[in-house]
Amino acid sequence: MIRKLQSGEYRLYSIKKDAKTGRRRNLGTFKTLEAAKQHEREVQFFKRH
Protein backbone atom coordinates (compact mmCIF):
# COMPACT_ATOMS: atom_id res chain seq x y z
CA MET A 1 0.00 0.00 0.00
CA ILE A 2 1.50 3.32 -1.06
CA ARG A 3 0.43 6.60 0.48
CA LYS A 4 1.50 10.14 -0.36
CA LEU A 5 2.83 12.13 2.59
CA GLN A 6 2.36 15.85 3.17
CA SER A 7 6.05 16.33 2.41
CA GLY A 8 5.40 15.09 -1.13
CA GLU A 9 7.20 11.79 -0.64
CA TYR A 10 5.60 8.37 -0.97
CA ARG A 11 5.63 5.74 1.77
CA LEU A 12 5.20 2.02 1.30
CA TYR A 13 3.20 0.26 4.03
CA SER A 14 2.58 -3.43 4.59
CA ILE A 15 -0.87 -4.71 3.67
CA LYS A 16 -1.44 -6.46 7.00
CA LYS A 17 -1.73 -4.53 10.24
CA ASP A 18 0.70 -5.28 13.06
CA ALA A 19 -1.10 -7.26 15.79
CA LYS A 20 0.72 -5.47 18.61
CA THR A 21 0.30 -1.85 17.52
CA GLY A 22 -2.69 -2.08 15.18
CA ARG A 23 -0.80 0.00 12.60
CA ARG A 24 0.75 -0.89 9.27
CA ARG A 25 4.49 -1.46 9.06
CA ASN A 26 6.57 1.17 7.25
CA LEU A 27 8.48 -0.51 4.41
CA GLY A 28 10.28 2.59 3.17
CA THR A 29 9.90 6.19 2.03
CA PHE A 30 10.62 7.23 -1.55
CA LYS A 31 10.84 10.53 -3.45
CA THR A 32 8.81 9.32 -6.45
CA LEU A 33 5.77 7.11 -6.93
CA GLU A 34 7.66 5.04 -9.51
CA ALA A 35 10.42 4.28 -6.98
CA ALA A 36 7.83 3.20 -4.42
CA LYS A 37 6.10 0.93 -6.95
CA GLN A 38 9.43 -0.60 -7.95
CA HIS A 39 10.29 -1.38 -4.35
CA GLU A 40 6.82 -2.88 -3.80
CA ARG A 41 7.48 -5.25 -6.72
CA GLU A 42 10.86 -6.17 -5.21
CA VAL A 43 9.23 -6.92 -1.85
CA GLN A 44 6.56 -9.13 -3.47
CA PHE A 45 9.26 -11.01 -5.44
CA PHE A 46 11.31 -11.56 -2.29
CA LYS A 47 8.30 -12.87 -0.36
CA ARG A 48 7.69 -15.60 -2.95
CA HIS A 49 11.28 -16.74 -3.60
C-alpha positions as CSV (number, residue, x, y, z in Angstrom):
1,M,0.0,0.0,0.0
2,I,1.5,3.3,-1.1
3,R,0.4,6.6,0.5
4,K,1.5,10.1,-0.4
5,L,2.8,12.1,2.6
6,Q,2.4,15.8,3.2
7,S,6.1,16.3,2.4
8,G,5.4,15.1,-1.1
9,E,7.2,11.8,-0.6
10,Y,5.6,8.4,-1.0
11,R,5.6,5.7,1.8
12,L,5.2,2.0,1.3
13,Y,3.2,0.3,4.0
14,S,2.6,-3.4,4.6
15,I,-0.9,-4.7,3.7
16,K,-1.4,-6.5,7.0
17,K,-1.7,-4.5,10.2
18,D,0.7,-5.3,13.1
19,A,-1.1,-7.3,15.8
20,K,0.7,-5.5,18.6
21,T,0.3,-1.9,17.5
22,G,-2.7,-2.1,15.2
23,R,-0.8,0.0,12.6
24,R,0.8,-0.9,9.3
25,R,4.5,-1.5,9.1
26,N,6.6,1.2,7.2
27,L,8.5,-0.5,4.4
28,G,10.3,2.6,3.2
29,T,9.9,6.2,2.0
30,F,10.6,7.2,-1.5
31,K,10.8,10.5,-3.4
32,T,8.8,9.3,-6.4
33,L,5.8,7.1,-6.9
34,E,7.7,5.0,-9.5
35,A,10.4,4.3,-7.0
36,A,7.8,3.2,-4.4
37,K,6.1,0.9,-6.9
38,Q,9.4,-0.6,-8.0
39,H,10.3,-1.4,-4.3
40,E,6.8,-2.9,-3.8
41,R,7.5,-5.2,-6.7
42,E,10.9,-6.2,-5.2
43,V,9.2,-6.9,-1.8
44,Q,6.6,-9.1,-3.5
45,F,9.3,-11.0,-5.4
46,F,11.3,-11.6,-2.3
47,K,8.3,-12.9,-0.4
48,R,7.7,-15.6,-2.9
49,H,11.3,-16.7,-3.6
